[in-house]
Amino acid sequence: MQKLTVKVVNQSGNALPEYATIGSSGMDIRANLKSDVILQPLQRELICTGLFIELTLGYEAQIRPRSGLAIKQGITCLNSPGTIDADYRGEIKVILINLSNEAVTIANGDRIAQMVIQKVEQAELILVDSISETVRGEGGFGHTGII
């Protein structure tokens, strides 16, 4: 498998994100905090990571929730997946929300999200008067039923 090289500045003191297994598509990223953040139920907070990346044009980084954190503690990412564009040079920050009924503490170094690097294409939009018909047509938002 060919690997894409991504330049990273790490101001966190935490280890660089890495793939947990050979088949992983996402790398865990960690909180960079001076003190613990206590997320109350339904509270959201922007969490710093101390990471800055330089992506090659034609790629993006997606920030996604960690499934274990979501099921075990009710913590997930808003604006998911979050998109880091190839020309963004600011710090990676993650919007976390507590969907549980109890306060949850986020500490420095906690794995809070995962980052997936994806190839992207830019489209050229062409204005037309109509588009082709399909069997599905305008059906959406559960139009095929619940079961």
N, C-alpha and C positions, 0 to 999 in steps of 0.2 A: 504494500500500500504506500503510495506517495504521500508525503506529509507537507502541508503548507507551513511556511515559516511565518510566525507572527512575532513582531518585536513587542516586548513588554517592559514597562517601568513598574517596579513594585516598591511602593512606599509604605507597605503595611507591616513588614516584619513577619508576616505569615508566609508559608510556602507558596510557590507559584501554583496556579490551578493545574491539575493533572487528571488524566483519565484513570479511573479506578481499575478497569479491566481492559483487556485487549479489544473487546467488542463495544466498549462504551462510546456513545456519541457525544456525551456532555462531560465537561470538566467541572468539578465542584469549585465554587468560589466562596471565599470566607469574608466574614465581617471584619472591618478594621475600625475598632471602637476604642476611645479613651476610657469609657466606662460603660457598664452594662446598659442596655435599653430594655425597659419593661414594656411590652406591648399588652395593653388592656384589650378585652374583647372588642372587636370591630375597629380597633385603632390601627392606623397605618403610619408607617415611618420610612423615611428615605435613609437607607443604610449604606455607608461608605465601604469601599473595598480596598482602597489604596492602589488599585490597578489602573494603568493607562496602557492602551494598546494601539498599535499601528497595523491596520489591516491593508492588504493588497486590494486595489480597485477590483470590483467584481465579487467581493465577499462581504458578509456581514457577520456580526456575532449576535446570537439570540440569547437572552437571559430568560431562563425558565425556572419554574418551581422545582423543588426537590420533592419527590413523591413521599419519601419517608417522613419528612418534616410536615407535609400536608396531612397525612393520615394519622400520624402519632401526636402532633401538637396543634394541628389546625392552622399552621402558618403557610401562606402561599404568597406568590408575587402578583401584584396588580400590573396592569399594562403588559400582560403576558401573551406571547413572548415579547419582551422588551427588545428593541432593535438598536444595535450599535452600528452606525454606518461607517463605511471605510474612511470617510474624511473627518470623523469625530476624534478629537484628541484629548477630551476631558476625562476625568475620573469615572470609572464604572461605578454606578450607584444602583441599588436595588430597592424597589418599593415593596416592602413587606406589609402584610395585613394579617391580623390575628382573627381567624374565623371561629375560634373555639369560645367556650364560655368561661375560660379561666385566663388569668394573666400569664404570659410566657416571657421568659428572660432570654434576650439575645446577648451573648458575650463575645468579646474579642476572639477571633479565630474560629467561631462557629461557622460551619458550612451552611450557607443561607440560600444558595441558588446554584444552578448549573449553567454553564456557558457552552453553546453549540455554535461552531463556525460553519457557515453555509455559503455556498456559491449562489449568487443572485444575478438576475438579468434585468436590465432596464428596457422598458417597452416604449415603442413609438405609438402614440394614440392617433388614429385616423378618424376624423369626423365623417360619419355616414348618415343616411336617412333611415336605415333599418338594418337589423341583424337577422341572421337565419333562424328559422323555427326549429324546435326540437320536441320530442315526445314530452319531456318534462315541462317545457315552457317556463312559466313563472313560478312553478311550485317550489316552495322552500319552507324553512322553519318548521320542520316536522310534517310536511305534507304527505309523507308515505305512511304515516301512522305511528302509534306508540310501540307496537310489538312487531 
